[in-house]
Amino acid sequence: MTEAKDGFVWGTSDRMDPAALASVRDLYAGTLFPDEQIETCRNSERLFPTRTVRKGDRPASVLPYRREPFPDLSFESAGKRCDLYDYVSRNRTTSLLILKNGEIAFERHQFGNTRQTRWMSMSMAKSFSATLVGAAIQDGLIGQLEDLLTDYIPQLRGTSYEGVSVRALLQMSSGVFLTEDQTDPNSTRRAMLELQIGQRPGAILDYMGRLPRIHPPGQVFTYSTGETHVVGALLRAVVGRPVAEYLSEKLWSRLGMEQDAEWWLESPGGLEVAGSGLVATLRDYARFGLFMLADGMVDGERILPEGWVREATSPRVLGGQPVNYGFMWWPQPSRAGTFEDGAFRAGGIFGQYIYVNPANRVVIAVWSARSKPLGADAIPDVDFFNAVVEALK
């Protein structure tokens, strides 16, 4: 590991030479063979400069094994009977961890992964970033959700983000024109990737400020990694220090994490890429799920405002239309198609998930290496999650 004076890290792994890693453009385009993709995701902290999210001196929290054996899993998906082996094999799952009441019900690592492996979050990082906004509100650094972004980021004055509230940003309803297709080299998502590859400080936020607004704020949901980059800029402005340091202070150093994490930067020493590029172990991702299961409490201290977890993870209505999206968390329906369990997930392309079911005290962490960013799941993940919940009741 090589650490520069300003705190960013370049080349945190010595497992392979950076030149041997496949092109990050090919990764996002979905044009890698499985072995290339797995090695890239397992060594993603070598693609860009990163900043360390330190775990501190606290010992790792114990995740005890459940006494009961994991039950036989048989469920129907798309008219076919499936089991655990189908899900893991057909969905190209590389690591899977299932917790029930904070105990390990099942854990499996494949394709060279181990408990010590760190894997990139993809868009699961969005849920971490949005959760830190809740922490900043609890700390009094952000007044309320209805505050305007320009109150905290003067650089956005006179741009399409003028008049956009913190709430609208977290709901991805700024009204700014954005396209997320990772496989389309002309999408705004790929334009952001090119700017990240260019490593010029502030380039991504400058780009976001130049995009046109096509809807009134707070009316239309448009999923976009660009919105989360603005969240990162908001956090940096209000906490007065790097986002990775704030994540360490509020959560990583207090949740009994096993390892430090890393977070991609837009440039050496620059802003974290808040919508992607967090790198951590599977168990540490699951510990974050346990934090959400605990309603944002750590050692009896409220880290998130009361009611935040429920609001952040519930469906809502925007512009008269139902939207199955919270504050950068995805509400998850039960097998019956309802939301009575209060279940939700963080999700990332190629099949990365943290699933949380509060009613049944289940947390599932998944890493996958599917062939394309979206739509390559042979078995819908929600079907598997619901089957696990039912089997563990």
Secondary structure, 3 states (H helix, E strand, C coil): CEECCCCEEECCCCCCCHHHCCCHHHHHHCCCCHHHHHHHHHCHHHCCCEEEECCCCCCCCCCCECCCCCCCCEEEECCEEEEHHHHHHHCCEEEEEEEECCEEEEEEECCCCCCCCEEECCCHHHHHHHHHHHHHHHCCCCCCCCCEHHHCCHHHCCCCCCCCEHHHHHCCCCCECCCCCCCCCCCHHHHHHHHHHHCCCCHHHHHHHHCCECCCCCCCCCCCHHHHHHHHHHHHHHHCCCHHHHHHHHHHCCCCCCCCEEEEECCCCCCECCCCCEEEEHHHHHHHHHHHHCCCEECCEECCCCCHHHHHCCCEEECCEEECCCCCCEECCCCCCCCCCCCEEEEECCCEEEEEECCCCEEEEEEECCCCCCCCCCCCHHHHHHHHHHHCC
